[in-house]
Amino acid sequence: MYNIKKNIIINVGRQIGSGGRIIAKMLADDFKCGFYDRELLTIAAKESGFCEKFFEQNDEQKGFFHSLFHMHTPFVGDGSFYDNDFSQEGLFKMQSDTIRKLADEGSCVFVGRCADYVLRDYENVVNIFITASIEDRISEIRKRKECQEDEALKIIENGEKSRSTYYNYYTGKKWGDSSSYDLCVNTSLLGIEGTEAYIKEFIEKVLHIG
């Protein structure tokens, strides 16, 4: 049992197919933290009054608004379409406010969504980036999507282009660059469980948990 006197925050950036989300969930379970990946979108939508669909469209992507007004389904009700800050930067601010609110309320593990930047002034924060070899990532996406190698590679390249553009734009840092994180780990070397154990020990030492 851990003796944790203050909230701890673990932010996990990850390459597509690296197993980063799985490891983040394992860390959340080990440290008894709230776990927020796509769950964050639902909470941000409820907090802001916007429909969740807007946050899904904007999720770790930059530049989706050019097609937004071609949609015919009314996503927002109760007049909030006009009352709220309806812009991509506005949605990012709403999501960031939700991240800070959750971090204030208890220990959390956040997956992506610039949480490391949003919580840069908080104490007891550890920022992790998880990668893997391109061969392992292609293999993982092929299993997950039931697709061929060329399609898996395209999914990775397109997804990471959107993810890095989003991160770089809002943080002024470089997504995946070691200088942006406390620890960068390659899951191809230790496997998922071995990597999680390694990160767990790192966090315990950095935050003096025991």
Steps between C-alpha positions, in 0.01 A plus 500: 500500500640837399527789743403783264437828681454719192332448165729346242466567129633267231481625142558244226578593142514208258569396145219318323527125554761530776276371779505836674131502590519151650801599710329822612200298622729259686672795670163646598402168657832464683498851645121510556462800269215618287556401136417747223539432130185538290309522828628856517291596196176398668585692816610811307176492300290485817700776666482735200149434374628405156406172337767233534516472121687832480771375735525171308551689175767715663665215690878546461447649156562848365296642212170313492282811514512559124253213451299541818231722355426253221351268760121503515442344842441754779760401757446779749181591681361757740654791315853410607612513136499878527561544872829310517838568344440303183848462355766234501701700752183533708453123505864453596453742791188314617683169487799653682271636772359150547852353527593752769174440688558125508863548608383724785249240616729195519787295363472445124653332200439697179561354154608762247295816439789731597442424869874531569488859375167584662628380839855633462473713818363219718704309759548122511477466122686243289492520120558178307529431128457145371630380167573169325666378184309570179483125436329436832264792454398388152441149635280636780292716264459209256356287782283780632362618165524167312679669212806456280845640575476797263166607645632462857798720415269762351285499816811557711643774279173692463408464866837612626512793259171627645609427856837676466351802324244539776757463779759728341243771426356522851817441704775664297700181558576202277287189538713195575819700562679375810541855636121521542479204741654361816534149358477349151467121478503251212256214566669283238789449743317388815148420379183652641519357854875553529472858381216573742702361790799712398288818479330418830836473678614825336190684623540361852856631518428840342197570720642328810205265527523206730 
